[in-house]
Amino acid sequence: MKKVGFFQSIHLKFVVIYVLLILVAMQIIGVYFVSKLENQLVENFKNSLNERINLLAYSIEQEIKKQRDDTTPTMEEDIRTVLQDVKMGDISEIRITDNKSKVLGTSNPYNQTSVGKRTTDLLIKRALAMEKLEENLAIDERSRHRVMLIATPVKTNNQEVIGAIYIEASMENLYEQMRQINGIFATGTIIALAVTAGLGVLLAQTITRPMSDMRKQALEMARGNFSRKVNIYGNDEIGQLAVSFNNLTKKLQEAQATTEGERRKLSSVLSHMTDGVIATDRKGRIILINEPALGMLNVSRETVLSKSIVEVLEIEDTHTFDNLISEQESLILDFSTDKKPYILRASNSIIQKETGFINGLITVLHDITEQEKIDQERREFVANVSHELRTPLTTMRSYLDALAEGAWKDTDIAPRFLDVTQTETERMIRLVNDLLQLSKMDSRDYQFNKYPVDFVFFFNRIIDRFEMSKSQKVSFVRNLPNEKILVSLDTDKITQVLDNIISNAMKYSPEGGTITFTVNIEETAQQILVSISDQGMGIPKADIHKVFERFYRVDKARTRMLGGTGLGLAIAKEMIQAHDGDIWASSEEGRGTTIYFTLPISQEELEDDWS
């Protein structure tokens, strides 16, 4: 997390806000105090001037009303004398006029020329006209100081206006006092702000220190460290918040441990599942996929995460995500190629909240390739068995129907019909016996009676039996070693294997053909290699790997004509593999077929050779 800058910190904001609050409060108090003080000082100043004016008005009234003769001083001289006795102080000029606005005297020595003249001052004229005190504030043009102008009428006892007094008083001393008071107040405000800032810093630290501690704790929690605790500095609201934060840390640690445990369990389950699992969000985008699913789809985790599930499953042409949610049916996904079948079944289940809101989809993939192959083989097996049984039964039914209809009375036809019926019955018996034998081998419900046998002597006896019973259309060639080779085997089972292989070679060999029997010792592999070759019609290269499948025939019509069931080589394969050997075929079409199989040499033979 990015570190908080000093100018962005709550510490500075708290101090600034605290100082601004005090500053605003001091300014409001200062404005109110100064305003009230200024009004009071101005009012006191006016009252002081009015008191002087009242004293002066009595004296002026006496001088104006005084009876004079040639021996007494003039009114102007008496008024000048009165004005000289007035203490001036802040008064810059006192001017006395009669009721006709004629100037009778002035205290300003530089304005004596105005005595005896009519004044043009509007304030004096208004006071005489209105017969009341008039006042005004003005700015002295020379000194640029504020001055108070007052004009008041002089009245007799019967309220007759006999003159007016005009006073011009400077207010500079008053406002100088105000400036001094403002300076004192500003100094006090600065001192108060400094003290407030200091106290704000201390107070901010008491709040921001635990908050900073909780911030560090939050960073540690984000990194997965739940061992750190927040320091508790008091029992106030912040202290209780710190306690709650510590409790939250403990609960988160427990919850994380539980979640981690569940995650590991889920991860272990998903990792060890043989089925593929895919989870999506509510928009169908893949958010989880396990390793088996990656292997089944042959994709990498990086390429499929956040991609649509219908795109990954390659069903975007036939399905949408909404279809998967609404149908919730299993889908068969066919990824088969020409070389290899590959089929998956996708089972879908929605992820739904208790409120019914759908959060996503879970898809489980099963590899059903082998199951489909088995089902296909089962269907083919049932079809083949049905066909193989129906053919002789149909033939028998036809001949038996003919015999029932009177053909048994014909001495020429009846024996032939009975012979065909007997042949088909034996064919069905062979088929049923072969099926029973394959069924036992599939279920492992059989036992082998193995013991060491001289395979060369054993093989010669079987060849002799066929040579004595065969027709003269084929000849036998034996490439067998003269030495004794011990092989541990069940003679009945291997006899059946050899009978099936040799019978097939004789059936498909042309007249005058040759069947070659060969036994080689493979000392490095500690086994013998047996081969039986004919000169028949051969097997197409595309079908050579199918000859050991059940009911497989290259030429079905000829095989049935020769009485084959199509199970001989399948039984031979099961028998040889049960003896820990292997069997295969090679063929060249038109030139013949060779069947090979191996059998391990007996341990007794090996021990005798070693000794």
LUMMAR-109014 format. One record per atom (N, C-alpha, C): x negated, y negated, z negated. Coordinates in steps of 0.1 Angstrom, whole numbers, plus 2048, in hexadecimal, padded with zeros to 3 digits. Last residue first. Layout:
<rs>
XYZ/...
</rs>
This chain:
<rs>
716AEE893/70EAF788C/705AFF895/724AE18A8/71AAD989F/711AE3898/734AF58B2/72AAEF8BA/71FAE78B2/744AF989B/73BB048A0/731AFE8A9/750AE0899/747AE488E/73EAEF893/760AE08B0/756AD68AF/74CADA8A4/771AF68AB/768AF78B6/75CAED8B5/77EAEB895/776AF7893/76CAF989E/78CAD68A0/781AD3897/778ADF895/796AD98C2/797ADD8B4/78BADA8AC/79AABD8D7/793ACA8D5/794ACD8C6/7B9AAF8E1/7ADAAE8DA/7A7ABC8D7/7C3AAD903/7C5AB38F6/7B9AB28EE/7D3A9C91F/7C7A9F916/7CCAA5909/7DEA9F940/7E1A9E932/7D4AA292B/7EBA97961/7DFA98958/7E5A98949/7F7AA1980/7FAA9E972/7EEAA1969/7F7A969A0/7EFA9C996/7F4A97988/806A9B9C0/806A959B3/7FDA9D9AA/804A949E4/805A9C9D8/804A949CC/806A879FD/7FBA909FB/7FBA989EE/81CA769FD/81AA7FA09/80EA89A07/80DA5F9E8/819A639EF/816A6A9FC/7FBA6A9CF/7F9A639DC/804A689E4/7F8A669AB/7FEA6B9B7/7FBA639C3/7F5A6E989/7F0A67995/7F6A6E9A1/800A6C967/801A72975/7FAA6897F/7FBA76945/7FDA6C94F/7FDA7395D/7F7A79922/7FBA7F92E/7FEA74938/7E5A81904/7EBA7890D/7EEA7F91A/7E7A8E8E2/7E2A8D8EF/7E8A828F7/7F2A968CA/7E8A8C8CA/7E0A8B8D7/808AA68CD/7FBAAD8CB/7EFAA38CC/81BA948D4/81CA9A8C7/80FAA28C3/814A908EE/811A858E5/812A8A8D6/81DAA88F9/80FAA58F9/80BA9A8EF/839AA68F4/831AB18EF/823AAE8EE/841A8F903/843A908F4/83AA9A8EE/83AA9891D/833A8C917/835A8C908/84BAAE921/83CAB0921/835AA491A/864AA1921/861AAA916/852AAC915/85FA93939/862A8B92D/85FA94921/85DAA794B/851AA0948/853A9793C/878AB294A/86CABA947/860AB2943/88FAA5950/88AAA3942/87DAAA940/89CAAA968/896A9D966/890A9A959/8A5AC496D/8ADABB964/8A8AAD963/8A6AD798C/89FACF982/8A9AC797A/8AFAE69A2/8B4AEA994/8ADAE2989/8ABADF9BB/8A2AE99B6/8A5AEC9A7/8BFACD9BE/8C0AD99C7/8B7AE49C1/8B6AB99AE/8C2AC09AA/8C3ACD9B2/8A0AB29BE/89EAB69B0/8AAABE9AC/8ABAA89D5/8A3AB49D6/8A1ABA9C8/8B9A919CB/8C0A9C9D2/8B8AA99D2/8A4A829C0/8AEA879B7/8B6A939BE/885A7D9C2/88FA819CB/89AA899C4/87BA749A9/878A6D9B5/882A709C0/88DA7098A/889A79996/886A709A1/891A6E968/88CA68974/889A7397E/89BA78950/8A4A7995B/89EA72968/884A6593D/88FA6F93D/898A6D949/864A5F94A/870A5A945/87BA65946/84DA66958/84FA6C94B/85CA67943/84DA5896F/850A66970/852A6D963/848A3D970/855A4196C/857A5096B/830A3797C/831A3596E/83EA39968/836A3B997/82DA44990/82EA43981/844A2A9A7/84CA3399E/843A3B996/833A1C9B8/83CA149AF/843A1D9A5/828A319C7/820A2A9BD/828A229B3/83CA4F9CB/839A419CE/831A3A9C3/82DA6F9C9/836A659C3/832A579C7/82CA8D9DE/827A829D6/832A799D1/833AA59EB/836A989F2/831A8C9EA/817ABA9E1/825AB79E5/826AA99EB/802AC89D8/801AC29E5/80EABE9EA/7F8AC49B5/7FFACA9C0/7FDAC39CD/7E5AC9997/7E7AC29A4/7EEACA9AE/7DFAC5977/7E6ACE97F/7EAAC698C/7C6AC295E/7CDABC969/7D3AC7971/7BAAB993E/7C0AC3946/7C7ABC951/79EAB392B/7A7AAD934/7ACAB893E/798AB5907/798ABB915/7A2AB391E/783AA28F1/790AA68F6/78EAAD903/76FA8F8E8/773A9B8E0/781AA18E4/766A7B8F6/773A798F0/777A848E8/74EA878FE/74DA7A8F7/75AA778F0/756A9E90C/74FA9F8FF/74FA928F7/76EAAA91C/769A9C91A/763A9B90C/771AC4932/76EAC0924/768AB2924/78BACC948/77EAC6945/77DAC3937/79DAE195C/79BADE94E/78DAD994D/7B6AE5976/7A9AE0972/7A8ADD963/7C6AF4991/7C6AF2982/7B8AEF97E/7D9AEC9AD/7CCAED9A8/7CDAEA998/7ECAFB9C6/7ECAF59B9/7DFAF79B2/7F2AF79E9/7E9AFB9DE/7EBAF49D1/809B03A03/802AF99FB/7F9AFF9F0/819B13A10/80BB14A13/803B0AA0C/834AFDA0E/830B0BA11/822B0BA16/82EAE29F6/833AE8A03/82EAF6A05/839ADD9D5/82EAE09DE/834AE69EB/84EAD99C4/84CACE9CD/840AD19D7/84EAEF9B4/85AAEB9BA/857AE29C6/834AF09A9/838AFB9B2/845AF79BA/835ADA999/82BADB9A3/82FAE59AE/849AE1987/84BAD5990/841AD699B/83DAF797A/849AF9981/84BAED98B/827AEA96E/824AF3979/831AF6981/835ADA95B/82CAD4965/82AADD970/844AED94C/84BAE2953/842ADC95E/82FAFE943/83AB0394B/840AF8953/820AEC933/81AAF193F/825AF7948/834AE891E/82EADD926/829AE2933/838B02915/843AFB91B/83EAEF923/81EB0690A/823B0F915/82FB0891C/81FAF38F6/816AF1901/81AAFA90D/832B008E5/834AF38EA/82CAF08F7/826B198E0/833B188E6/836B0B8EC/80DB128D4/80DB188E1/81BB188E7/803AF68C6/80EAFF8C5/810B058D3/7DFAF38C1/7EBAF08C7/7F6AFA8C3/7BEAEB8C2/7C9AEE8B8/7D6AE98BE/7A8AFC8D7/7B0AF08D6/7BCAF48CC/788B078E1/793B088D7/79AAFB8D6/77CB168FD/77FB098F7/78BB0A8EE/762B2990A/76EB29902/770B1B8FC/759B2792D/756B2791F/763B26917/75FB23947/75EB31942/75CB32933/778B0B951/76BB0F94C/76AB1D947/78BB0B96F/78AB0C961/77CB1095C/79BB06988/78DB00985/78CB00976/7ADB1A99D/7AAB1798F/79CB1298E/7C8B189B3/7BAB169B2/7B6B129A3/7E2B2A9C3/7DDB249B6/7CEB239B7/7F9B249DE/7EEB2B9D8/7E8B239CC/81BB2A9EA/810B219E4/805B2A9DF/82CB3E9F3/82BB329FB/820B299F6/831B569E7/825B559ED/822B489F5/840B4F9C7/841B539D4/833B519DB/836B599A6/838B4F9B1/83AB569BE/830B6B992/83EB69995/840B609A1/814B6A990/81BB77992/829B75996/80FB5098B/80AB55997/811B6399A/81BB4C972/821B4597E/81CB4B98B/809B5B963/817B5E963/81EB5896F/7F0B4F967/7F3B5D96C/802B6096D/7F4B3795A/7F3B37969/7F6B4596F/7F5B41940/801B3A945/800B3A955/7DBB4C93E/7E7B5593D/7F3B4E942/7CBB35941/7CBB3F94B/7D7B4994A/7D1B28929/7D5B22936/7D5B2C941/7C5B39916/7D4B36915/7D9B30923/7AAB3791E/7B1B4491E/7C1B4291E/7A7B1C919/7A4B21926/7ACB2F928/7ACB198FE/7B5B13907/7B3B19915/7AFB2B8E3/7A6B2A8EE/7AEB258FA/7BCB1A8C7/7BEB238D3/7B4B218DD/7C4B138A6/7BAB138B0/7BCB1E8BB/7E7B0A8A1/7DBB1189D/7D1B118A8/806AFC897/7FAAFB89E/7EFB04898/825AFA89A/81DB05894/80FB0689B/838ADE892/82EAE589B/827AEF893/85AAD688F/84EADA889/845AE0893/873ABB890/86DAC8895/85FACA88E/87FAA1891/885AAD88A/880ABA890/87BA8989C/870A8F895/874A9C88D/88EA7F8AC/891A7E89E/885A84895/882A868C5/885A788C2/887A768B3/882AA28C3/876A9B8C3/877A8C8C0/89EAA88C3/896AAB8B8/889AA48B7/8A4A9E8DD/8AAA988D1/8A2A9B8C5/895AAF8ED/891AA18ED/897A9A8E0/8A4AC68E8/896AC68E4/891AB78E3/8BDABF8F1/8BCAC28E3/8ADAC18DF/8B6ABC90D/8BBAB1905/8BAAB38F6/8AFAD7913/8A5ACC914/8AAAC090C/8C8AE390F/8BCAE7906/8B2ADC907/8D7AD7922/8DBAD5914/8CFAD990B/8CAAE0939/8CBAD2937/8CEACF928/8CDAFC937/8C0AF6937/8C0AE7933/8E9AFD93A/8E3B0192D/8D5AFC92C/8ECAF3954/8F1AEB948/8EBAEF93B/8E0B09961/8DAAFB962/8DFAF2957/8F1B1D95B/8E3B1E956/8DDB10956/907B14969/908B1595B/8FBB16955/8FEB15983/901B0897E/902B0896F/8FCB31986/8F0B28987/8F2B1B981/916B39983/90CB3E979/900B35979/921B2E99A/926B2A98D/91CB2E982/913B3C9AD/912B2E9AC/916B2999F/91DB569A8/90FB549A7/90CB459A5/938B539AE/934B569A0/925B5399E/936B4F9C9/93CB449C1/938B469B2/92CB679D1/924B5B9D4/929B509CA/940B7A9CA/933B7B9C4/92BB6E9C6/956B6F9DB/956B6F9CC/949B709C6/951B749F6/950B669F1/94FB669E1/954B909F9/948B899FE/946B7B9F8/96CB989EE/95FB9E9E9/953B979EF/986B859E4/97DB869EF/96FB8C9EA/991B809CC/995B8D9D2/98CB8F9DE/98AB689C4/983B739BD/987B809C4/999B559D1/98DB599D7/986B649D0/9B0B4D9C4/9B0B5A9CB/9A3B5E9D2/9AFB379B4/9B9B379BF/9B9B449C8/999B3C9A4/9A7B3D99E/9B2B3E9A9/985B379B6/986B449B2/994B469AC/989B1B9B9/98AB249C5/98CB329C1/984B1399F/991B119A4/993B1A9B1/969B1A99E/972B21995/981B1F99A/95EB089B0/95DB169B3/967B1E9AA/965AF09A3/969AF29B1/969B019B4/958AF298A/967AF198B/96CAF4999/93DAF3992/943AFF98B/953AFE98C/93AAD999B/938AE49A4/93FAF199F/940ACA984/949AC9990/947AD499A/92BAD3974/939AD6970/943AD597C/915ACA981/917AD8981/925ADC97D/91CAAD97F/919AB398C/91BAC298B/91FAA6964/92BAA696D/928AAD97A/906AA7959/910AB1955/91CAB295E/8FAA92966/8F4A9F967/8FDAAA963/90AA7D95E/909A8096D/904A8F96E/906A7C943/914A7E948/913A83957/8EBA77943/8F0A8493D/8FEA87943/8EBA5E94F/8E4A69955/8E9A76950/8FAA4F93D/8FFA5094B/8F8A5C952/8EAA52926/8F8A57926/8FDA58934/8D3A45930/8D3A5392C/8E1A5992C/8DCA2B935/8D7A33940/8D7A4293D/8E2A2491A/8ECA24925/8E8A2D931/8C8A2790F/8D3A2F90A/8DFA30915/8BAA1491D/8B6A2291F/8C1A2B91A/8C89FD914/8C8A00922/8C5A0F925/8C19FF8F9/8CFA008FD/8D1A0390B/8A69FC8FB/8ABA098F6/8BAA0B8FA/8A59E2905/89F9ED90D/8A49FB908/8B09D58F0/8B79D58FD/8B29E0906/89D9DA8DD/8AA9DF8DB/8B29DF8E8/8879CD8E8/8869DC8E6/8949E18E4/8919B28E8/88C9B98F4/88D9C88F3/8999A28D4/8A29AE8D6/89D9B58E3/88E98E8BC/8899958C8/8909A28CA/8A19748B1/89E9828AF/8999878BD/8A29558A1/89F95C8AD/89B96A8AA/8B993F893/8B194A890/8AF95289D/8BF91D88D/8BF927897/8B5932894/8D290587D/8C890F87B/8C991A886/8D98E3881/8DB8F1885/8CF8F9882/8E78C786F/8DE8CD878/8E28DB87B/8FA8BB85F/8EC8B585E/8E38BB869/91B8B285F/9118BC865/9048B5866/9318AD845/9288A784E/91D8B1852/9408B8831/9438BD83E/93A8B6849/9398B4817/9438AA81D/9478AE82B/9258C5813/9328C880D/93D8BF813/9138C8833/9158C3825/9238C7820/9048E2847/9108D9844/9108D5835/8F58EF861/8F28EA854/8FC8DF851/90190C874/9008FE871/8FC8FB863/8F0925886/8F7922879/8F6913876/8EA93D8A0/8EB92F89B/8F492E88F/8D49538AD/8DF9528A5/8DF94489E/8C895F8CB/8C89538C3/8D59528BB/8B49798D6/8C19758D2/8C096A8C8/89F97E8F3/8A19798E5/8B09778E3/88B993908/89998E905/89A98A8F6/87899C921/877995914/88498E912/8659B2936/8729AD931/8709A6924/84C9AB94E/84F9AF940/85D9A993C/84A9A5969/8409AE963/8459B3955/85D99296E/85C99E977/8539A9971/86998894E/86298695A/862993962/88297B937/87B98693E/87498294A/88F96D925/88396792A/87B971931/8AF96791D/8A8970925/89B96992A/8C1965900/8B895E908/8AF967910/8E19658F5/8D796E8FA/8CE966904/8EE9578D8/8EB9568E6/8E09608E9/90A9598C2/8FC95D8C5/8FA95C8D4/91C93A8BB/91B9488BF/90D94C8C2/9259218B4/91E9298AA/91D9388AE/93690D8C0/93891B8C3/9319248B8/92D8F48B6/93C8F78B6/93E9068B8/9128F48B8/9188F18AB/9268F68AB/90E8F98D4/9089028CA/90E9008BC/91B8E38DF/9208F08E1/91B8FA8D7/90A8CE8D6/9188CF8D1/91E8DC8D3/8F48D38E6/8F38D58D8/9018D68D1/8FF8E6903/8FB8DA8FD/8FA8DD8EE/8F78FE91E/8FC8FA910/8F78EC90C/8EC901937/8F9908934/8FF904926/8D58F393A/8DE8F3945/8EC8F9942/8C78F6922/8CD8E9925/8D78E9930/8B990B919/8C790E91C/8CE90191F/89F90E90F/8A190E91D/8AF912921/8989098F5/89D9168F8/8A1918907/8918EE8F8/8868F88F4/88B9068F7/8A98E38FE/89E8E2908/8948EC905/8B88E78E8/8BD8ED8F4/8B28ED8FF/8AA8D98D5/8A98E78D4/8AE8EE8E1/8958BD8DE/8A38C38DD/8A28D28DE/8798B58CA/87F8B78D7/88D8BE8D5/86D8B38B1/8758A78B6/87B8A98C4/8558CB8BA/85B8C38B0/8618B68B6/8488D68D1/8578D88CF/85D8D08C4/82D8D18D1/8358CE8DD/8448CF8DB/8238D98B8/8238CB8BC/82C8C78C8/8268F58B8/82E8ED8AF/82E8DE8B4/8279048D9/8208FF8CD/8298F68C5/8369228E5/8349148E5/82C9108D9/84393C8E8/8369398EF/83492A8F0/8599458DB/85C93B8E6/84F9378EE/84D9568C9/85795B8D2/8599528DE/83B9448BC/83694F8C4/8409558CD/84D9338AF/84392E8B9/83E9388C2/85A94689F/86193F8AA/8589398B4/84594D88E/84B957897/8539508A2/840933881/83693988A/83C944893/85D91D881/85392687B/84A92C885/8678FB881/866908889/85B910883/8798DE87D/8728E9877/8728F5880/8878CC88D/87F8C6882/8778D187B/8938C58AD/88C8CF8A4/8848C889A/8B28B58B1/8A38B48B3/89D8BE8A8/8CD8B38AE/8C88BE8B5/8B98BE8B8/8D689F89D/8D689C8AC/8D08A78B4/8D28A8884/8E08A7889/8E18A3897/8B58BD888/8BD8B3882/8CB8B2888/8AE8E1886/8AF8D488D/8B68CA884/8998FD884/8A28F487D/8A28E7885/89391F88B/892911890/89C909889/88193D887/88B934881/888926886/87D95F892/87A951893/88594888D/87597B87C/87E973885/87A965886/864982869/861987877/86A980881/85896D850/863972858/85F977865/843961845/84296F845/84F97584C/849946847/83D94A84D/83D95A84F/861943839/861940847/85594684E/85794A81F/862952826/862950835/84493681C/84094381C/84A94C822/85591F81D/84B921827/84692F827/865925806/86B924814/86192681F/8529247F3/8599307F5/85F930803/84990A7F6/83F9157F9/8479227FB/8608FC7F0/85B8FB7FD/851906800/8639037D5/86D9087DF/8689077ED/84D8F67CB/84E9057CA/85890A7D4/8538DC7D2/8478E27D8/8488F17D7/8698D87C2/86A8D87D0/85F8DE7D7/85E8DB7A8/8688E47AD/86A8E57BC/84B8C67AA/8468D47A7/8518DE7AC/85D8B17AD/8538B47B8/84E8C27B6/86B8B2795/8728B47A1/8698B87AD/8568AC783/85D8B9782/8648BC78F/84F89378D/84589D78D/84C8AB78C/868885789/863887796/858892797/86888676D/87288D774/86E890783/851876768/852884763/85C88C76B/85A85E774/84E865778/84E873774/870858763/87285A772/866862777/86285274C/86C85E74C/86E86275B/85483C754/84D848750/856854750/86A82B759/86182E764/85983B760/87582873F/87D82F749/874833755/85F81A734/86382772F/86B82F739/861803744/85580B744/85781973F/87A7FA73B/8787FD749/86C80674B/8747F4721/87D7FF723/87C803732/8627DE726/85D7EA71F/8667F6721/8757CD731/86A7D273A/8637DE734/8857C871B/88B7CE727/8807D4730/86F7D16FF/8797C9706/87E7D0712/85C7DC6F1/8687E36F1/8737DB6F7/83B7DD701/8457D86F8/8527E06F9/82B7E9713/8257DD70B/82F7D7702/82080771E/82C800719/8277F570F/81281273D/81080D72F/81C80572B/81B82F74F/81C82074E/81A81C73F/80584A756/81184574F/81083574F/7FB86476D/7F9857768/806852761/80387C779/7FE87D76C/7FC86F765/80B87D793/81687A789/81087B77B/8018777B2/7FC8787A5/80687379B/8098737CC/80C8807C6/8068827B8/80985A7D6/7FD8637DA/7FF8717D4/81F84F7CA/81F8517D9/81485A7DD/81584E7B0/81F8577B3/82185A7C2/8038397B4/7FE8467B1/8088517B3/8158247BA/80B8287C4/8068367C1/8238237A1/82A8277AD/82182B7B9/80E81A791/81482878F/81B82C79B/80B80179B/80080A79D/80581979B/8247F7793/8207F77A1/8158017A4/8217F8778/82B80077E/82980278D/80E7E4775/80B7F2771/8147FC777/81C7CE77D/8107D2785/80C7E1782/82F7CE769/8337D0776/8287D477F/81E7C8752/8257D5753/82A7D8761/8167AE75D/80C7B975A/8137C6759/82C79D760/8267A376C/81C7AE769/833796746/83D79D74F/8367A475A/81D78C73A/824796732/82F79D73B/81577A74E/80D78674C/815790744/82876674A/82876E757/82077B755/81F75C732/82C762732/82D76B73F/80675173A/80775B72F/814763730/81073F74D/80674A751/807755746/82072F73E/826737749/81D74274D/80D72272D/81772B727/81E734731/801714742/7F971D739/803728733/81670474B/80F70E754/80871874C/81C6F6733/8266FF738/820709742/8056E6731/8086F0726/8126FA72B/8086D8749/7FC6E0747/7FF6EB73C/8216CC744/8206D574F/8146DE74E/81A6BB72F/8246C572D/8236D0738/8076AA73C/8036B3730/80D6BE72E/81969F74E/80D6A7753/8086B0748/82A69273D/82F69C745/8246A574A/81967F730/82068A728/825695731/814670747/809677740/80F682737/82E66674C/82766F756/81C67774F/832657734/83A662737/83466C741/81E644737/81E64D72B/82665972E/82763874F/81A63F74F/819648743/84062F746/840639750/832640751/83661B734/83F62772F/83F632739/82A60B746/82261173B/82A61D736/840603755/83560A75B/82C611751/84E5F5741/854601747/84960974E/83D5E073C/8405E9731/8455F7737/8405D4755/8335D9751/8345E3745/85A5CC753/8575D775C/8495DC75A/8575B7740/8605C273E/85D5CF746/8455A674D/8415AD740/84A5B973D/85559D763/8495A6765/8455AD758/86B58E764/86D59B75E/8615A475F/86E56A75E/866575764/86958275C/88A556762/88155D759/87B569760/899538766/89254276E/888549765/8B852A75F/8AB52F759/8A6539763/8CC50D75D/8C7518766/8B951C761/8E9501750/8DB50474D/8D7510756/8FF4E5757/8FB4F3758/8ED4F5755/91B4D074B/90E4D3752/90C4E2753/9344CF741/92D4C2742/91F4C4749/9534DC741/9464DF746/93F4D1748/9664DF724/9644D7730/9554D9734/96F4EB70C/96C4F4718/96B4EB725/96F4DC6F6/97C4DE6FD/97A4E570B/9544DB6F0/95D4E36E8/96A4E56EE/9444DE710/9474D7704/9504E06FC/92B4F3721/9394EE71E/93A4E7711/9184FA73B/9174F472E/9254EE72C/91551A74D/91A50C74C/91950773D/8F752A758/90352A74F/90851C74D/8E453F76B/8EA53276B/8F6532763/8C655176E/8D3550767/8D7541767/8B156977C/8B755C77E/8C455B777/89457A776/8A257A773/8A756B774/87D58878E/88157E784/89057F782/86059B797/86F59B795/87259078B/84658D7AB/84B59379F/85A59279E/8395807BE/83F58D7C2/8435947B6/82F5677BB/8285717B3/82D57F7B7/83E5597CF/8305577CD/8295637C6/8585617CF/8515627DC/8425607DA/8675777B8/85F56B7B9/85756C7C6/8855867BE/8775887BF/87057A7C1/8A25887A7/89B5847B3/88C5877B2/8C258D79A/8B459179A/8AD58E7A8/8D9577789/8D457E795/8C5582793/8F756977B/8E956E77A/8E6576787/90C55276B/909559777/8FA55D776/92654A755/91854D757/916555763/93F533761/93B53E759/92C54175D/94C522773/94C51E764/94952B75C/94C52378D/95352E787/95452B778/93D50B793/94A50D799/953518791/92650F784/92E503781/93C505787/91D527790/920527781/92851B77E/91A51F7AA/9245297A7/927529798/90550C7A7/9125087AC/91D5127A9/8F151E79F/8F5513796/90350E79A/8EE52E7B5/8F15357A8/8F752A79F/8E651E7CA/8F45237CA/8F85297BD/8D55007C8/8D550E7C3/8E35137C2/8D14E67CE/8D84EE7D8/8D94FD7D4/8D64CA7B9/8D04D77BC/8D84DE7C6/8D14A77BD/8DB4B27BC/8D44BF7C1/8B94977A8/8BE49B7B5/8C84A67B3/8AE493790/8B7488795/8BD48C7A3/8924A6796/89A49F78C/8A1494792/8804AF7A9/88E4B37AB/8974AC7A1/8674A87A0/86D4A07AB/87B4A37AD/85E4BC78F/8644B0789/86B4A7794/8514D4793/85E4D279A/8654C6795/83C4D8785/8394D7793/8464D479B/8454DE76B/83E4D176E/83C4CE77C/8634EA763/8584ED76C/8514E076F/8794E4755/86D4E774D/8614E9756/88E4C975E/8884D6761/87B4D8759/8AD4B6760/89F4B975B/89B4C775E/8C34B176F/8C04A7764/8B24AA75E/8CF4B378F/8C44B8786/8C14AD77C/8F14B5795/8E54AD795/8DB4B278B/9094C3796/8FD4CA79C/8F14C079D/91B4B6787/91B4B3795/90F4B979D/9174BC76D/9224C3774/9244C0782/8F34BD76D/9004B9768/90B4C076F/8D94D4764/8E14CC76E/8ED4C8767/8B94DF75C/8C64DA757/8CC4D2762/8A44FC75D/8A94F1765/8B74ED75F/88750B755/895508750/8994FC757/87052575F/876518761/88451775B/86653D754/85D53575D/86352775F/86654E737/86E54573F/86553C747/85855D726/85A563733/86155A73C/850541713/84E550714/84E555722/85952770A/85B52C718/85B53C718/86B5176F2/8615206F4/863528701/8744F56F5/8785036F7/86C50B6FA/86B4DB6F5/86B4E26E8/86F4F16EA/86E4D270F/8614D470A/8604DC6FD/88A4CF710/8844DA717/8754DD713/88D4B7701/8934C46FC/88C4D0703/8804A5711/87A4A8704/8804B56FE/8904A6727/8824AA729/87C4AE71B/8A749B71B/8A84A9720/89A4AE722/89E481717/8A248970B/8A249870F/89A479731/88E479728/89248271C/8B347A73B/8A9483741/89D484738/8C046772C/8C447572B/8B947E730/8A844E71F/8B2453728/8B5462726/8A64416FD/8A1448709/8AC44D712/8B54206F5/8B342E6F3/8AD4356FF/8BA4066FC/8AF4096F3/8AB4176F1/8D040570B/8C3402712/8B7405709/8E1423700/8E0415704/8D341370A/8F74406FE/8EA43A700/8EC42B704/90545C6EE/90744E6F3/8FA4476F4/90547E6F9/8FF4746F0/9014666F7/90B493709/91648C703/91247F6FB/8F249D710/8FB49871B/90648F715/8E94A56F7/8E149B6FF/8EA495709/8FA4B96F0/8F94AD6E8/8F24A26EF/8F64CC705/9034C6703/9024B96FB/8DC4D36FF/8DF4CC70B/8EC4C570B/8E04E16E7/8D74D56E7/8DA4CC6F4/8F04F56F0/8F54EC6E5/8ED4DF6E6/8DF503702/8EC4FC707/8F14F26FD/8CB50E6F3/8C85036FC/8D54FB700/8D95226E7/8D35186DE/8D050B6E7/8E15306FE/8EB52B6F5/8E55206EC/8C8538709/8D152F710/8DB528707/8BF5496F5/8B853D6F7/8C15326FF/8D255D6F9/8D15576EC/8C95496ED/8CD565713/8DA55F710/8D9557702/8B4570711/8B5564718/8C255D715/8BA587701/8B157D6FC/8B256F703/8CB594713/8D158F706/8C7584700/8BA59A727/8C559172A/8CA58B71D/8AA5AC719/8A45A071F/8AE596722/8BB5C0713/8B55B8708/8AF5AB70D/8C05C972D/8CB5C3725/8C65BB719/8A75D2734/8AD5C773B/8B85C0734/8A55E7721/89B5DC721/8A15CF728/8BA5F7729/8BA5F271C/8B15E671B/8B25FE743/8BF5F7741/8BF5F0734/89B60C73D/89A600745/8A75F8743/8A562172E/89C618728/89B60B72F/8B462F742/8BB629736/8B261F72F/89F635753/8AB62D758/8B262774C/88F645743/88A638749/89562F74D/8A065A73E/89B652733/896644738/8A6665757/8B166074F/8AC657744/88C66B760/895661768/8A065C75F/88467D74C/87D67074E/886666755/897692750/89668B743/89067E744/88F69976A/89D695767/89E68D75A/87469F766/87869476F/88668F76C/8766B5755/86F6A9750/87369D758/8836C7766/8896C3759/8836B6754/8706C9779/87D6C477D/8846BF770/85B6D576A/8596C8771/8676C2774/8676ED762/8636E3758/8626D575E/86A6F877B/8756F6773/8726EC768/84F6F9784/8586F178B/8656EE783/84570C771/8406FE771/84A6F5778/854723779/85571E76C/85070F76A/84B725794/85A723791/85B71D783/83072A78F/83471E797/84371B794/831742781/82B73677B/83072A782/83E753793/844751786/83E744780/82C7527A9/83974D7AB/84074A79D/81575E79D/8157507A1/82374B7A3/821778799/81B77178E/81A762791/8297827B0/83477D7A8/82E77679C/8147797CC/8167807C0/82277A7B8/80C76B7E1/8187727E3/81C77A7D6/7F37607DB/7FE7577DE/80C75D7E1/7E47787D9/7E776F7CD/7F37667CF/7F37957E9/7EA7897E8/7EE7807DD/7F47B77E2/7FC7AB7E2/7F279F7E0/7E77D07F8/7E67C97EC/7ED7BB7ED/7FB7E9808/7F37DD809/7F37D57FC/7F780C800/800800800/7F77F4800/
</rs>
